[in-house]
Amino acid sequence: MKVYSERTENVTYINIWDITLNKSGKPMPEIFIQDMLHYNEKGYDLWYSVLKNYIP
């Protein structure tokens, strides 16, 4: 997606993955619900901290 956005006008790549990783480069378990697939409120708050800069 990043490469696509670099080659496509009016498309912006927003990296929301890196902020969900711990110092070891693994997903932070505390941002997921029990299934370890879907985010909990803390996880979505992380997304929001990045996305708010791109959405008017």
CHARMM-style PDB file with segment names, atoms N, HN, CA, C and O in Angstrom:
ATOM      1  N   MET     1       0.816  -1.187   0.000  1.00  0.00      PROA
ATOM      2  CA  MET     1       0.000   0.000   0.000  1.00  0.00      PROA
ATOM      3  C   MET     1       0.865   1.258   0.000  1.00  0.00      PROA
ATOM      4  O   MET     1       0.525   2.254  -0.638  1.00  0.00      PROA
ATOM      5  N   LYS     2       1.963   1.206   0.706  1.00  0.00      PROA
ATOM      6  HN  LYS     2       2.239   0.397   1.224  1.00  0.00      PROA
ATOM      7  CA  LYS     2       2.835   2.379   0.730  1.00  0.00      PROA
ATOM      8  C   LYS     2       3.343   2.707  -0.671  1.00  0.00      PROA
ATOM      9  O   LYS     2       3.304   3.862  -1.096  1.00  0.00      PROA
ATOM     10  N   VAL     3       3.816   1.694  -1.385  1.00  0.00      PROA
ATOM     11  HN  VAL     3       3.848   0.756  -1.040  1.00  0.00      PROA
ATOM     12  CA  VAL     3       4.322   1.908  -2.748  1.00  0.00      PROA
ATOM     13  C   VAL     3       3.194   2.411  -3.638  1.00  0.00      PROA
ATOM     14  O   VAL     3       3.390   3.334  -4.430  1.00  0.00      PROA
ATOM     15  N   TYR     4       2.025   1.815  -3.514  1.00  0.00      PROA
ATOM     16  HN  TYR     4       1.865   1.065  -2.871  1.00  0.00      PROA
ATOM     17  CA  TYR     4       0.872   2.251  -4.304  1.00  0.00      PROA
ATOM     18  C   TYR     4       0.577   3.723  -4.032  1.00  0.00      PROA
ATOM     19  O   TYR     4       0.346   4.494  -4.963  1.00  0.00      PROA
ATOM     20  N   SER     5       0.583   4.111  -2.766  1.00  0.00      PROA
ATOM     21  HN  SER     5       0.770   3.485  -2.009  1.00  0.00      PROA
ATOM     22  CA  SER     5       0.282   5.505  -2.437  1.00  0.00      PROA
ATOM     23  C   SER     5       1.331   6.466  -2.971  1.00  0.00      PROA
ATOM     24  O   SER     5       1.018   7.601  -3.330  1.00  0.00      PROA
ATOM     25  N   GLU     6       2.577   6.010  -3.022  1.00  0.00      PROA
ATOM     26  HN  GLU     6       2.832   5.088  -2.730  1.00  0.00      PROA
ATOM     27  CA  GLU     6       3.648   6.856  -3.554  1.00  0.00      PROA
ATOM     28  C   GLU     6       3.504   7.071  -5.056  1.00  0.00      PROA
ATOM     29  O   GLU     6       3.974   8.074  -5.594  1.00  0.00      PROA
ATOM     30  N   ARG     7       2.857   6.135  -5.724  1.00  0.00      PROA
ATOM     31  HN  ARG     7       2.475   5.320  -5.287  1.00  0.00      PROA
ATOM     32  CA  ARG     7       2.701   6.210  -7.174  1.00  0.00      PROA
ATOM     33  C   ARG     7       1.335   6.722  -7.613  1.00  0.00      PROA
ATOM     34  O   ARG     7       1.092   6.917  -8.804  1.00  0.00      PROA
ATOM     35  N   THR     8       0.455   6.936  -6.658  1.00  0.00      PROA
ATOM     36  HN  THR     8       0.653   6.777  -5.690  1.00  0.00      PROA
ATOM     37  CA  THR     8      -0.918   7.301  -6.990  1.00  0.00      PROA
ATOM     38  C   THR     8      -1.266   8.659  -6.401  1.00  0.00      PROA
ATOM     39  O   THR     8      -1.122   8.886  -5.199  1.00  0.00      PROA
ATOM     40  N   GLU     9      -1.714   9.534  -7.243  1.00  0.00      PROA
ATOM     41  HN  GLU     9      -1.831   9.350  -8.219  1.00  0.00      PROA
ATOM     42  CA  GLU     9      -2.093  10.872  -6.817  1.00  0.00      PROA
ATOM     43  C   GLU     9      -3.300  10.811  -5.883  1.00  0.00      PROA
ATOM     44  O   GLU     9      -4.202   9.996  -6.079  1.00  0.00      PROA
ATOM     45  N   ASN    10      -3.314  11.664  -4.879  1.00  0.00      PROA
ATOM     46  HN  ASN    10      -2.582  12.326  -4.720  1.00  0.00      PROA
ATOM     47  CA  ASN    10      -4.414  11.791  -3.914  1.00  0.00      PROA
ATOM     48  C   ASN    10      -4.614  10.554  -3.042  1.00  0.00      PROA
ATOM     49  O   ASN    10      -5.702  10.345  -2.506  1.00  0.00      PROA
ATOM     50  N   VAL    11      -3.577   9.739  -2.897  1.00  0.00      PROA
ATOM     51  HN  VAL    11      -2.693   9.909  -3.333  1.00  0.00      PROA
ATOM     52  CA  VAL    11      -3.625   8.588  -1.999  1.00  0.00      PROA
ATOM     53  C   VAL    11      -2.491   8.748  -0.986  1.00  0.00      PROA
ATOM     54  O   VAL    11      -1.341   8.970  -1.364  1.00  0.00      PROA
ATOM     55  N   THR    12      -2.820   8.636   0.290  1.00  0.00      PROA
ATOM     56  HN  THR    12      -3.755   8.456   0.597  1.00  0.00      PROA
ATOM     57  CA  THR    12      -1.833   8.791   1.350  1.00  0.00      PROA
ATOM     58  C   THR    12      -1.737   7.508   2.149  1.00  0.00      PROA
ATOM     59  O   THR    12      -2.754   6.947   2.559  1.00  0.00      PROA
ATOM     60  N   TYR    13      -0.529   7.046   2.369  1.00  0.00      PROA
ATOM     61  HN  TYR    13       0.297   7.501   2.036  1.00  0.00      PROA
ATOM     62  CA  TYR    13      -0.289   5.887   3.212  1.00  0.00      PROA
ATOM     63  C   TYR    13      -0.151   6.369   4.645  1.00  0.00      PROA
ATOM     64  O   TYR    13       0.620   7.286   4.927  1.00  0.00      PROA
ATOM     65  N   ILE    14      -0.900   5.751   5.550  1.00  0.00      PROA
ATOM     66  HN  ILE    14      -1.527   5.006   5.321  1.00  0.00      PROA
ATOM     67  CA  ILE    14      -0.827   6.107   6.959  1.00  0.00      PROA
ATOM     68  C   ILE    14      -0.373   4.862   7.717  1.00  0.00      PROA
ATOM     69  O   ILE    14      -1.083   3.857   7.758  1.00  0.00      PROA
ATOM     70  N   ASN    15       0.790   4.935   8.304  1.00  0.00      PROA
ATOM     71  HN  ASN    15       1.367   5.751   8.271  1.00  0.00      PROA
ATOM     72  CA  ASN    15       1.348   3.791   9.014  1.00  0.00      PROA
ATOM     73  C   ASN    15       0.754   3.719  10.422  1.00  0.00      PROA
ATOM     74  O   ASN    15       1.114   4.504  11.299  1.00  0.00      PROA
ATOM     75  N   ILE    16      -0.153   2.775  10.623  1.00  0.00      PROA
ATOM     76  HN  ILE    16      -0.446   2.137   9.911  1.00  0.00      PROA
ATOM     77  CA  ILE    16      -0.729   2.571  11.950  1.00  0.00      PROA
ATOM     78  C   ILE    16      -0.216   1.273  12.571  1.00  0.00      PROA
ATOM     79  O   ILE    16      -0.642   0.887  13.659  1.00  0.00      PROA
ATOM     80  N   TRP    17       0.690   0.613  11.881  1.00  0.00      PROA
ATOM     81  HN  TRP    17       1.036   0.926  10.997  1.00  0.00      PROA
ATOM     82  CA  TRP    17       1.225  -0.655  12.373  1.00  0.00      PROA
ATOM     83  C   TRP    17       2.339  -0.437  13.396  1.00  0.00      PROA
ATOM     84  O   TRP    17       2.321  -1.041  14.469  1.00  0.00      PROA
ATOM     85  N   ASP    18       3.292   0.409  13.075  1.00  0.00      PROA
ATOM     86  HN  ASP    18       3.307   0.900  12.204  1.00  0.00      PROA
ATOM     87  CA  ASP    18       4.473   0.564  13.931  1.00  0.00      PROA
ATOM     88  C   ASP    18       4.127   0.967  15.359  1.00  0.00      PROA
ATOM     89  O   ASP    18       4.808   0.546  16.294  1.00  0.00      PROA
ATOM     90  N   ILE    19       3.094   1.766  15.550  1.00  0.00      PROA
ATOM     91  HN  ILE    19       2.540   2.109  14.791  1.00  0.00      PROA
ATOM     92  CA  ILE    19       2.747   2.212  16.906  1.00  0.00      PROA
ATOM     93  C   ILE    19       2.152   1.093  17.757  1.00  0.00      PROA
ATOM     94  O   ILE    19       2.008   1.247  18.970  1.00  0.00      PROA
ATOM     95  N   THR    20       1.805  -0.032  17.130  1.00  0.00      PROA
ATOM     96  HN  THR    20       1.922  -0.157  16.145  1.00  0.00      PROA
ATOM     97  CA  THR    20       1.214  -1.146  17.877  1.00  0.00      PROA
ATOM     98  C   THR    20       2.256  -2.188  18.289  1.00  0.00      PROA
ATOM     99  O   THR    20       1.913  -3.211  18.881  1.00  0.00      PROA
ATOM    100  N   LEU    21       3.530  -1.925  17.974  1.00  0.00      PROA
ATOM    101  HN  LEU    21       3.808  -1.094  17.492  1.00  0.00      PROA
ATOM    102  CA  LEU    21       4.590  -2.874  18.288  1.00  0.00      PROA
ATOM    103  C   LEU    21       5.354  -2.468  19.539  1.00  0.00      PROA
ATOM    104  O   LEU    21       5.540  -1.283  19.815  1.00  0.00      PROA
ATOM    105  N   ASN    22       5.791  -3.469  20.288  1.00  0.00      PROA
ATOM    106  HN  ASN    22       5.640  -4.432  20.064  1.00  0.00      PROA
ATOM    107  CA  ASN    22       6.603  -3.188  21.471  1.00  0.00      PROA
ATOM    108  C   ASN    22       8.078  -3.076  21.073  1.00  0.00      PROA
ATOM    109  O   ASN    22       8.406  -3.108  19.887  1.00  0.00      PROA
ATOM    110  N   LYS    23       8.949  -2.947  22.047  1.00  0.00      PROA
ATOM    111  HN  LYS    23       8.683  -2.921  23.011  1.00  0.00      PROA
ATOM    112  CA  LYS    23      10.383  -2.764  21.769  1.00  0.00      PROA
ATOM    113  C   LYS    23      11.001  -3.966  21.072  1.00  0.00      PROA
ATOM    114  O   LYS    23      12.036  -3.843  20.417  1.00  0.00      PROA
ATOM    115  N   SER    24      10.373  -5.123  21.210  1.00  0.00      PROA
ATOM    116  HN  SER    24       9.533  -5.223  21.742  1.00  0.00      PROA
ATOM    117  CA  SER    24      10.864  -6.340  20.549  1.00  0.00      PROA
ATOM    118  C   SER    24      10.340  -6.477  19.127  1.00  0.00      PROA
ATOM    119  O   SER    24      10.706  -7.408  18.410  1.00  0.00      PROA
ATOM    120  N   GLY    25       9.478  -5.541  18.720  1.00  0.00      PROA
ATOM    121  HN  GLY    25       9.181  -4.784  19.302  1.00  0.00      PROA
ATOM    122  CA  GLY    25       8.920  -5.588  17.376  1.00  0.00      PROA
ATOM    123  C   GLY    25       7.710  -6.487  17.246  1.00  0.00      PROA
ATOM    124  O   GLY    25       7.291  -6.816  16.136  1.00  0.00      PROA
ATOM    125  N   LYS    26       7.145  -6.887  18.375  1.00  0.00      PROA
ATOM    126  HN  LYS    26       7.485  -6.619  19.276  1.00  0.00      PROA
ATOM    127  CA  LYS    26       5.951  -7.732  18.373  1.00  0.00      PROA
ATOM    128  C   LYS    26       4.738  -6.907  18.788  1.00  0.00      PROA
ATOM    129  O   LYS    26       4.879  -5.931  19.524  1.00  0.00      PROA
ATOM    130  N   PRO    27       3.549  -7.287  18.324  1.00  0.00      PROA
ATOM    131  CA  PRO    27       2.342  -6.554  18.712  1.00  0.00      PROA
ATOM    132  C   PRO    27       2.165  -6.534  20.240  1.00  0.00      PROA
ATOM    133  O   PRO    27       2.373  -7.546  20.910  1.00  0.00      PROA
ATOM    134  N   MET    28       1.785  -5.389  20.765  1.00  0.00      PROA
ATOM    135  HN  MET    28       1.616  -4.568  20.221  1.00  0.00      PROA
ATOM    136  CA  MET    28       1.564  -5.239  22.204  1.00  0.00      PROA
ATOM    137  C   MET    28       0.280  -5.956  22.606  1.00  0.00      PROA
ATOM    138  O   MET    28      -0.792  -5.570  22.141  1.00  0.00      PROA
ATOM    139  N   PRO    29       0.343  -6.965  23.437  1.00  0.00      PROA
ATOM    140  CA  PRO    29      -0.855  -7.720  23.801  1.00  0.00      PROA
ATOM    141  C   PRO    29      -1.896  -6.887  24.541  1.00  0.00      PROA
ATOM    142  O   PRO    29      -3.085  -7.199  24.486  1.00  0.00      PROA
ATOM    143  N   GLU    30      -1.475  -5.851  25.221  1.00  0.00      PROA
ATOM    144  HN  GLU    30      -0.509  -5.597  25.266  1.00  0.00      PROA
ATOM    145  CA  GLU    30      -2.411  -5.049  26.017  1.00  0.00      PROA
ATOM    146  C   GLU    30      -3.350  -4.181  25.180  1.00  0.00      PROA
ATOM    147  O   GLU    30      -4.242  -3.537  25.734  1.00  0.00      PROA
ATOM    148  N   ILE    31      -3.169  -4.151  23.872  1.00  0.00      PROA
ATOM    149  HN  ILE    31      -2.445  -4.674  23.423  1.00  0.00      PROA
ATOM    150  CA  ILE    31      -4.061  -3.344  23.040  1.00  0.00      PROA
ATOM    151  C   ILE    31      -5.105  -4.189  22.306  1.00  0.00      PROA
ATOM    152  O   ILE    31      -5.831  -3.681  21.452  1.00  0.00      PROA
ATOM    153  N   PHE    32      -5.177  -5.476  22.643  1.00  0.00      PROA
ATOM    154  HN  PHE    32      -4.587  -5.889  23.337  1.00  0.00      PROA
ATOM    155  CA  PHE    32      -6.118  -6.387  21.998  1.00  0.00      PROA
ATOM    156  C   PHE    32      -7.137  -6.934  22.994  1.00  0.00      PROA
ATOM    157  O   PHE    32      -6.879  -7.004  24.196  1.00  0.00      PROA
ATOM    158  N   ILE    33      -8.296  -7.318  22.469  1.00  0.00      PROA
ATOM    159  HN  ILE    33      -8.505  -7.261  21.493  1.00  0.00      PROA
ATOM    160  CA  ILE    33      -9.246  -8.053  23.296  1.00  0.00      PROA
ATOM    161  C   ILE    33      -8.741  -9.488  23.394  1.00  0.00      PROA
ATOM    162  O   ILE    33      -7.694  -9.813  22.835  1.00  0.00      PROA
ATOM    163  N   GLN    34      -9.471 -10.346  24.095  1.00  0.00      PROA
ATOM    164  HN  GLN    34     -10.322 -10.081  24.548  1.00  0.00      PROA
ATOM    165  CA  GLN    34      -9.016 -11.717  24.362  1.00  0.00      PROA
ATOM    166  C   GLN    34      -8.632 -12.513  23.133  1.00  0.00      PROA
ATOM    167  O   GLN    34      -7.745 -13.363  23.208  1.00  0.00      PROA
ATOM    168  N   ASP    35      -9.274 -12.263  22.006  1.00  0.00      PROA
ATOM    169  HN  ASP    35      -9.994 -11.573  21.946  1.00  0.00      PROA
ATOM    170  CA  ASP    35      -8.969 -13.060  20.813  1.00  0.00      PROA
ATOM    171  C   ASP    35      -7.619 -12.708  20.188  1.00  0.00      PROA
ATOM    172  O   ASP    35      -7.171 -13.381  19.260  1.00  0.00      PROA
ATOM    173  N   MET    36      -6.974 -11.663  20.690  1.00  0.00      PROA
ATOM    174  HN  MET    36      -7.339 -11.116  21.444  1.00  0.00      PROA
ATOM    175  CA  MET    36      -5.673 -11.197  20.201  1.00  0.00      PROA
ATOM    176  C   MET    36      -5.690 -10.868  18.710  1.00  0.00      PROA
ATOM    177  O   MET    36      -4.652 -10.884  18.047  1.00  0.00      PROA
ATOM    178  N   LEU    37      -6.859 -10.575  18.204  1.00  0.00      PROA
ATOM    179  HN  LEU    37      -7.702 -10.562  18.742  1.00  0.00      PROA
ATOM    180  CA  LEU    37      -7.017 -10.206  16.800  1.00  0.00      PROA
ATOM    181  C   LEU    37      -7.598  -8.804  16.681  1.00  0.00      PROA
ATOM    182  O   LEU    37      -7.154  -8.009  15.854  1.00  0.00      PROA
ATOM    183  N   HSD    38      -8.587  -8.508  17.504  1.00  0.00      PROA
ATOM    184  HN  HSD    38      -8.949  -9.154  18.176  1.00  0.00      PROA
ATOM    185  CA  HSD    38      -9.283  -7.222  17.446  1.00  0.00      PROA
ATOM    186  C   HSD    38      -8.771  -6.310  18.558  1.00  0.00      PROA
ATOM    187  O   HSD    38      -8.448  -6.752  19.660  1.00  0.00      PROA
ATOM    188  N   TYR    39      -8.711  -5.027  18.227  1.00  0.00      PROA
ATOM    189  HN  TYR    39      -8.974  -4.668  17.332  1.00  0.00      PROA
ATOM    190  CA  TYR    39      -8.219  -4.052  19.195  1.00  0.00      PROA
ATOM    191  C   TYR    39      -9.243  -3.772  20.281  1.00  0.00      PROA
ATOM    192  O   TYR    39     -10.451  -3.872  20.067  1.00  0.00      PROA
ATOM    193  N   ASN    40      -8.730  -3.420  21.451  1.00  0.00      PROA
ATOM    194  HN  ASN    40      -7.748  -3.339  21.626  1.00  0.00      PROA
ATOM    195  CA  ASN    40      -9.568  -2.902  22.522  1.00  0.00      PROA
ATOM    196  C   ASN    40      -9.539  -1.373  22.435  1.00  0.00      PROA
ATOM    197  O   ASN    40      -9.003  -0.817  21.476  1.00  0.00      PROA
ATOM    198  N   GLU    41     -10.094  -0.715  23.400  1.00  0.00      PROA
ATOM    199  HN  GLU    41     -10.529  -1.166  24.179  1.00  0.00      PROA
ATOM    200  CA  GLU    41     -10.160   0.751  23.357  1.00  0.00      PROA
ATOM    201  C   GLU    41      -8.768   1.379  23.294  1.00  0.00      PROA
ATOM    202  O   GLU    41      -8.564   2.366  22.588  1.00  0.00      PROA
ATOM    203  N   LYS    42      -7.828   0.819  24.020  1.00  0.00      PROA
ATOM    204  HN  LYS    42      -7.994   0.017  24.594  1.00  0.00      PROA
ATOM    205  CA  LYS    42      -6.458   1.350  24.000  1.00  0.00      PROA
ATOM    206  C   LYS    42      -5.843   1.232  22.600  1.00  0.00      PROA
ATOM    207  O   LYS    42      -5.136   2.133  22.149  1.00  0.00      PROA
ATOM    208  N   GLY    43      -6.115   0.134  21.931  1.00  0.00      PROA
ATOM    209  HN  GLY    43      -6.689  -0.598  22.297  1.00  0.00      PROA
ATOM    210  CA  GLY    43      -5.613  -0.054  20.571  1.00  0.00      PROA
ATOM    211  C   GLY    43      -6.186   0.962  19.601  1.00  0.00      PROA
ATOM    212  O   GLY    43      -5.461   1.537  18.788  1.00  0.00      PROA
ATOM    213  N   TYR    44      -7.491   1.181  19.691  1.00  0.00      PROA
ATOM    214  HN  TYR    44      -8.079   0.714  20.351  1.00  0.00      PROA
ATOM    215  CA  TYR    44      -8.116   2.167  18.805  1.00  0.00      PROA
ATOM    216  C   TYR    44      -7.688   3.583  19.149  1.00  0.00      PROA
ATOM    217  O   TYR    44      -7.626   4.443  18.270  1.00  0.00      PROA
ATOM    218  N   ASP    45      -7.394   3.835  20.416  1.00  0.00      PROA
ATOM    219  HN  ASP    45      -7.445   3.137  21.130  1.00  0.00      PROA
ATOM    220  CA  ASP    45      -6.868   5.150  20.794  1.00  0.00      PROA
ATOM    221  C   ASP    45      -5.512   5.397  20.124  1.00  0.00      PROA
ATOM    222  O   ASP    45      -5.211   6.520  19.721  1.00  0.00      PROA
ATOM    223  N   LEU    46      -4.703   4.348  20.008  1.00  0.00      PROA
ATOM    224  HN  LEU    46      -4.947   3.436  20.336  1.00  0.00      PROA
ATOM    225  CA  LEU    46      -3.421   4.487  19.304  1.00  0.00      PROA
ATOM    226  C   LEU    46      -3.652   4.850  17.843  1.00  0.00      PROA
ATOM    227  O   LEU    46      -3.017   5.759  17.309  1.00  0.00      PROA
ATOM    228  N   TRP    47      -4.571   4.129  17.203  1.00  0.00      PROA
ATOM    229  HN  TRP    47      -5.088   3.391  17.637  1.00  0.00      PROA
ATOM    230  CA  TRP    47      -4.906   4.450  15.809  1.00  0.00      PROA
ATOM    231  C   TRP    47      -5.338   5.904  15.698  1.00  0.00      PROA
ATOM    232  O   TRP    47      -4.865   6.637  14.830  1.00  0.00      PROA
ATOM    233  N   TYR    48      -6.235   6.314  16.581  1.00  0.00      PROA
ATOM    234  HN  TYR    48      -6.620   5.719  17.286  1.00  0.00      PROA
ATOM    235  CA  TYR    48      -6.755   7.679  16.537  1.00  0.00      PROA
ATOM    236  C   TYR    48      -5.634   8.703  16.673  1.00  0.00      PROA
ATOM    237  O   TYR    48      -5.660   9.747  16.021  1.00  0.00      PROA
ATOM    238  N   SER    49      -4.648   8.406  17.521  1.00  0.00      PROA
ATOM    239  HN  SER    49      -4.627   7.558  18.051  1.00  0.00      PROA
ATOM    240  CA  SER    49      -3.553   9.358  17.728  1.00  0.00      PROA
ATOM    241  C   SER    49      -2.809   9.656  16.420  1.00  0.00      PROA
ATOM    242  O   SER    49      -2.227  10.731  16.272  1.00  0.00      PROA
ATOM    243  N   VAL    50      -2.824   8.726  15.490  1.00  0.00      PROA
ATOM    244  HN  VAL    50      -3.297   7.853  15.611  1.00  0.00      PROA
ATOM    245  CA  VAL    50      -2.182   8.929  14.190  1.00  0.00      PROA
ATOM    246  C   VAL    50      -3.199   9.459  13.161  1.00  0.00      PROA
ATOM    247  O   VAL    50      -2.932  10.440  12.467  1.00  0.00      PROA
ATOM    248  N   LEU    51      -4.347   8.809  13.075  1.00  0.00      PROA
ATOM    249  HN  LEU    51      -4.564   8.012  13.639  1.00  0.00      PROA
ATOM    250  CA  LEU    51      -5.333   9.144  12.055  1.00  0.00      PROA
ATOM    251  C   LEU    51      -5.906  10.554  12.181  1.00  0.00      PROA
ATOM    252  O   LEU    51      -6.267  11.161  11.172  1.00  0.00      PROA
ATOM    253  N   LYS    52      -5.993  11.078  13.382  1.00  0.00      PROA
ATOM    254  HN  LYS    52      -5.700  10.586  14.202  1.00  0.00      PROA
ATOM    255  CA  LYS    52      -6.582  12.408  13.582  1.00  0.00      PROA
ATOM    256  C   LYS    52      -5.836  13.491  12.813  1.00  0.00      PROA
ATOM    257  O   LYS    52      -6.396  14.547  12.517  1.00  0.00      PROA
ATOM    258  N   ASN    53      -4.585  13.230  12.493  1.00  0.00      PROA
ATOM    259  HN  ASN    53      -4.130  12.373  12.733  1.00  0.00      PROA
ATOM    260  CA  ASN    53      -3.774  14.198  11.754  1.00  0.00      PROA
ATOM    261  C   ASN    53      -4.091  14.203  10.246  1.00  0.00      PROA
ATOM    262  O   ASN    53      -3.642  15.091   9.522  1.00  0.00      PROA
ATOM    263  N   TYR    54      -4.858  13.219   9.784  1.00  0.00      PROA
ATOM    264  HN  TYR    54      -5.223  12.498  10.373  1.00  0.00      PROA
ATOM    265  CA  TYR    54      -5.155  13.093   8.366  1.00  0.00      PROA
ATOM    266  C   TYR    54      -6.632  13.308   8.023  1.00  0.00      PROA
ATOM    267  O   TYR    54      -6.984  13.488   6.857  1.00  0.00      PROA
ATOM    268  N   ILE    55      -7.481  13.287   9.033  1.00  0.00      PROA
ATOM    269  HN  ILE    55      -7.196  13.141   9.980  1.00  0.00      PROA
ATOM    270  CA  ILE    55      -8.916  13.397   8.806  1.00  0.00      PROA
ATOM    271  C   ILE    55      -9.406  14.743   9.318  1.00  0.00      PROA
ATOM    272  O   ILE    55      -9.244  15.063  10.496  1.00  0.00      PROA
ATOM    273  N   PRO    56     -10.003  15.526   8.435  1.00  0.00      PROA
ATOM    274  CA  PRO    56     -10.464  16.860   8.872  1.00  0.00      PROA
ATOM    275  C   PRO    56     -11.649  16.776   9.819  1.00  0.00      PROA
ATOM    276  OT1 PRO    56     -12.151  17.804  10.274  1.00  0.00      PROA
TER     277      PRO     56
END
